[in-house]
Amino acid sequence: MIPEDQAKKNGVELLYVNTAAMEEPIEELLAITEGHGYDDVFAYVPIRQVAEMGDKLLAFDGCMNFFAGPTDNQFKAEINLYNAHYTSTHILGTTGGNNDDLIEANRLAAGIKCGTEIELQCEGENEEQELKTLVELIESGLGE
C-alpha cells in the first residue's frame, strides 16, 4: 500500500477507510466527498452488499469496476438503473485473468498512452462503423 504521507508529497490526498467501524457507511463515505460521490469505485469481492454499496457511491458519470470474479453464475445485486440512465453511471466487469493477462493489459494500456501502435479488430454487422468509433475515441484521449 502507498503511505498517506507519500501520496501527499505527490499532491494526492489518500485516505484508507475501514467501513466496519461505521454505523452508516454509505452516508459517511459520501460525506468524505462532500456529497459528490466517487468517480471510480472498485468492488473486489462478489458480495451483494458490496456491489450495491458501490453503485450507491457513484458520482455523476461514475464507473464501478466489478473486479470480483463471482463463481456463482446466478450472482445478482440491485443496481439503480435510473442513475445509469440519468446520471450516466456505469459498471465495468473485468478480470485479472492470470499474470500474463495482467502484463498484456498493462502493456496495451501503456501503449495507448505512449503512442505505441496497436491493432484493433471489430467483427459483426457494423465492423467499419465500430472500428471508426474506436479509433475516434482513442484519438480523442481515451485512456489518458
N, C-alpha and C positions, 0 to 999 in steps of 0.2 A: 504494500500500500504506500501511497505517497503521503509523507508527513504534511500536516496542515501548514506548518511554517515554510516548508519548501514550496508549496503551491503559492503561498502569499508572496514569496520572493519573485515569482513569475507573474504576479498581478492577478492571481486567481484566488477567490475565496472558496475554500474547500471545507465542507462540513461532513463529519461522519456522525450519523444519527441512528440510534437504536430505538426503533418504534416499540419494542417490547415494554418499555417503561412509560409509554404514552397512554393516556386514557382515551383520547380521540386522535388517533394517528393521522387520519386524513386532514382534519382541521389544523392540527399542529404542523404538519408538513406544508400545507398551503400557506400557513402564517409565515413560514420562513421566506416565502416568495412574495409576501405582502398580498396574497390572494391571486397572483398572476398564474400560478401553476408552473409546471415543468415542461420545457420544450422537448426533452428526451427522458423517457422512463425505460428502465431495463428490468424485465421480470425474468429472474434466473431460476425460478423454481415453479414446477407445474402445480401450483396450489390455487384453487379457485379464488380465494380471498385476496391473494397477491395480485392476480390478473385484474380483478375488479377494482382493487385499490389503485393499481397503475392507471387504469382507464379514468378514474375519478381525479387523478392528479395532473392530467394533461392540460397544458395551456392551449390557447388558440394555435392551430396548425401543429400541435404537438404530436410526437410519434412515440408509441410504445413498442419497444423491441422485445418480442416474446421469444427469448432465447432458451426457454426451459426444456424443450425436448420431451414432451409428455410421452409416456409409453402406453397410456390408455387411449385408444382411438376414439373413445366417446367423451374425452375430456371437454368440458364446456364451462363457460363463465358468462355472466351477464355483462354486456358491453352497451354503452349509451350510443345508439345509432343516431339519435338526434344530434349529438355532438359531432359524430362523424360527418354528418351532412352539413350542419350549420356552422360549426366551428373548425371544420377541416381536420379533426383529429384522425389519426390513422394508426394501424397496427401492422408491424412488420414481423413476420416469423422467420427466424434464422436459426441455423445450427452451426456449431463449430466443426461438425464432422470429425475428422481426425487431424492430427498435427499437420500433415501435408496439405490438407484442405485450408487450414488457417493460414499457413505460409503463402499459399497461392492467392487466397483472397486478399491478404495484406499487400502482396506484390502487385496485384491488379489495381487495388485502390491507390497505392502509391504511384502507379503508372499514370493513372488519370490525373493526379495532382502534379506530377512531374513532367507530363507531356509525352510519356512513352506511348508508342503506338500500340493499340490493342485492336483485336479483330472482333467485330460484332456480327452476330448471325441472328436473323429472325426467320421463323418458319410459320407459315399459316396463310390465311386468306389475304391479309393485308401486309405482306412482308415488306414491300417497298415503303409504305407509309410508316410502319412500325420502326424500320431502320432509320428513316429520315427523322422521326421523332426522337429516337435515342441519341442520334448524332447531335441534334439541336440542343437537347438537354445537357449533354456532356460539354459541348462547346460553350454553353451559356454559364457554365460554372458548377454544374452538378458535381458534388464530391469535394468542393472547396470549403 
